[in-house]
Amino acid sequence: MTGLVGRTNATLSRLSHVVQRLEGRGLVERFPCPQDHRATNARLTAEGWAKVVASAPGHVETVRKYVVDALTREQFGQLTGISASILGPIDPDGAVAAH
């Protein structure tokens, strides 16, 4: 869970609430970390992975429609620099960008 906190830029408390809701829907399960019994791991269940697979085409379609197709070629090429400019102040140490 701690590693996921770093990748999502969330607090452990907030992430725990989200994971708890996903657990309640049968999409995620938590279990003790075998290497560090103070820590908790989380993983997708088979049902959770099926949800990711089922959602992916719609997600791609939406991103294409509202981002990729909405930009000219030149604008799309500029998107990397613009994203880096936005992410810089949000993630000055590069912790989120590294993932």
LUMDREN-10046 format. One record per atom (N, C-alpha, C): residue in one letter; x, y, z. Coordinates in steps of 0.1 Angstrom, whole numbers, padded with zeros to 4 digits, always signed. Atoms other than C-alpha are relative to their C-alpha. Layout:
<rs>
aXYZ;...
</rs>
This chain:
<rs>
m+0008-0012+0000;m+0000+0000+0000;m+0009+0013+0000;t-0009-0012-0001;t+0029+0024+0008;t+0005+0003-0014;g-0005-0002+0013;g+0043+0019-0027;g-0011+0006-0009;l+0011-0005+0008;l+0009+0026-0042;l-0003+0015+0003;v+0002-0014-0004;v+0006+0058-0022;v+0010+0009-0007;g-0009-0008+0007;g+0038+0071-0038;g-0003+0001-0015;r+0004+0000+0015;r+0026+0062-0073;r-0012+0008-0003;t+0013-0007+0002;t-0008+0078-0068;t+0000+0014+0005;n-0001-0013-0007;n+0004+0109-0048;n-0012+0002+0009;a+0011+0000-0010;a-0024+0100-0023;a+0006-0001+0014;t-0004+0003-0013;t-0023+0098+0014;t-0003-0014+0003;l+0003+0014-0003;l-0023+0064+0030;l-0014-0002+0005;s+0014+0000-0005;s-0056+0072+0047;s-0010+0000-0012;r+0008-0001+0011;r-0072+0082+0015;r+0000-0012-0009;l-0001+0012+0008;l-0059+0052-0004;l-0007-0012+0007;s+0007+0011-0008;s-0071+0029+0024;s-0015+0000-0002;h+0014-0002+0002;h-0106+0043+0020;h-0004-0005-0014;v+0003+0005+0014;v-0105+0037-0018;v+0001-0015-0001;v-0002+0015+0000;v-0091+0002-0014;v-0012-0007+0007;q+0011+0006-0008;q-0118-0006+0012;q-0013+0000-0009;r+0012+0000+0009;r-0145+0004-0013;r+0001-0010-0011;l-0003+0009+0010;l-0129-0016-0040;l-0001-0015+0005;e+0002+0013-0007;e-0127-0046-0016;e-0014-0003+0001;g+0015+0002-0002;g-0164-0042-0009;g-0007-0004-0013;r+0006+0003+0013;r-0171-0045-0046;r+0007-0013-0006;g-0006+0013+0005;g-0149-0077-0049;g+0011+0002-0010;l-0010-0003+0010;l-0123-0059-0071;l+0014-0001+0005;v-0014-0001-0006;v-0093-0058-0047;v-0001-0009+0013;e-0001+0007-0013;e-0081-0079-0018;e+0013+0005+0007;r-0012-0004-0008;r-0056-0069+0010;r+0004-0012+0007;f-0006+0011-0008;f-0032-0093+0027;f+0013+0005+0006;p-0013-0004-0006;p-0002-0090+0050;p+0012-0002-0009;c-0012+0001+0008;c+0031-0083+0034;c+0009-0011+0006;p-0008+0011-0006;p+0052-0115+0038;p+0014+0004+0004;q-0014-0004-0004;q+0085-0096+0040;q-0001+0010+0012;d+0001-0010-0011;d+0072-0069+0065;d-0014-0001+0005;h+0013+0003-0006;h+0043-0080+0087;h-0007+0013+0005;r+0007-0013-0004;r+0036-0043+0096;r-0007+0006-0012;a+0006-0005+0012;a+0027-0036+0060;a-0011-0008-0006;t+0011+0007+0007;t-0003-0045+0039;t+0002+0001-0015;n+0000+0000+0014;n-0003-0055+0003;n-0014+0000-0005;a+0013+0001+0006;a-0032-0051-0021;a+0002-0005-0014;r-0001+0005+0014;r-0039-0068-0054;r-0014-0001-0006;l+0012+0002+0007;l-0066-0070-0080;l-0005-0015+0002;t+0006+0013+0001;t-0089-0100-0078;t-0002-0004-0014;a+0003+0003+0014;a-0098-0119-0109;a-0011+0008-0005;e+0011-0009+0004;e-0130-0099-0110;e+0005+0014-0002;g-0006-0013+0002;g-0109-0067-0106;g+0007+0001-0013;w-0008+0000+0013;w-0086-0076-0135;w-0010+0000-0012;a+0010+0001+0010;a-0117-0085-0156;a-0006+0014-0002;k+0006-0014+0001;k-0131-0050-0149;k+0010+0009-0007;v-0010-0008+0007;v-0098-0034-0160;v+0000-0003-0015;v+0000+0004+0014;v-0098-0054-0192;v-0013+0005-0007;a+0012-0004+0006;a-0134-0046-0199;a-0001+0015-0001;s+0000-0014+0001;s-0129-0009-0192;s+0010+0006-0009;a-0011-0006+0008;a-0098-0004-0212;a-0004+0005-0014;p+0004-0005+0013;p-0114-0001-0247;p-0008+0013+0001;g+0007-0013-0002;g-0138+0026-0234;g+0009+0011+0004;h-0010-0010-0004;h-0110+0044-0217;h+0008+0006-0011;v-0008-0004+0012;v-0089+0044-0248;v-0008+0009-0010;e+0009-0007+0009;e-0119+0056-0269;e-0002+0014+0005;t+0003-0013-0006;t-0126+0084-0245;t+0012+0010-0001;v-0012-0008+0001;v-0090+0096-0243;v+0003+0004-0015;r-0002-0004+0014;r-0087+0095-0281;r-0010+0011-0004;k+0010-0009+0004;k-0120+0114-0285;k+0003+0014+0005;y-0001-0013-0006;y-0113+0142-0260;y+0014+0006+0001;v-0014-0005-0001;v-0075+0145-0261;v+0006-0001-0014;v-0007+0003+0012;v-0059+0129-0292;v-0006+0007-0012;d+0007-0005+0012;d-0085+0138-0318;d-0003+0015+0001;a+0004-0014-0002;a-0092+0172-0303;a+0012+0009-0003;l-0012-0008+0003;l-0056+0184-0310;l+0005-0002-0014;t-0007+0001+0013;t-0038+0192-0342;t+0013-0008+0002;r-0013+0008-0002;r-0006+0172-0349;r+0010+0009+0007;e-0009-0008-0007;e+0014+0202-0338;e-0003+0001+0015;q+0004-0001-0015;q-0006+0206-0305;q+0003-0013+0007;f-0003+0012-0006;f-0002+0169-0299;f+0015-0002+0003;g-0014+0000-0002;g+0035+0172-0303;g+0005+0008+0012;q-0003-0009-0011;q+0035+0200-0278;q-0004-0005+0013;l+0006+0005-0012;l+0016+0180-0253;l+0010-0005+0011;t-0010+0005-0009;t+0047+0164-0238;t+0006+0011+0008;g-0006-0012-0007;g+0063+0198-0230;g-0010+0006+0009;i+0010-0006-0008;i+0031+0212-0217;i-0003-0009+0013;s+0002+0009-0012;s+0025+0181-0194;s+0012+0001+0010;a-0012-0001-0009;a+0061+0184-0181;a-0001+0014+0008;s+0001-0013-0007;s+0055+0221-0173;s-0010+0000+0011;i+0011+0001-0010;i+0023+0213-0154;i+0005-0010+0012;l-0004+0009-0010;l+0038+0183-0136;l+0012+0005+0009;g-0012-0006-0007;g+0070+0202-0125;g-0004+0005+0014;p+0004-0005-0013;p+0053+0222-0097;p-0007-0010+0009;i+0007+0010-0007;i+0031+0193-0087;i+0009-0011+0006;d-0010+0011-0004;d+0060+0168-0085;d+0014+0004-0001;p-0014-0006+0002;p+0092+0188-0080;p+0011-0010+0002;d-0011+0010-0002;d+0112+0158-0068;d-0001-0012-0011;g+0001+0010+0010;g+0100+0136-0097;g-0005-0013+0005;a+0005+0012-0006;a+0085+0110-0074;a-0011-0007-0008;v+0011+0005+0007;v+0053+0106-0094;v+0004-0003-0014;a-0004+0002+0014;a+0069+0110-0128;a+0009-0012-0002;a-0009+0012+0000;a+0094+0082-0120;a-0008-0013-0002;h+0008+0012+0001;h+0065+0057-0120;h-0007+0000-0012;
</rs>
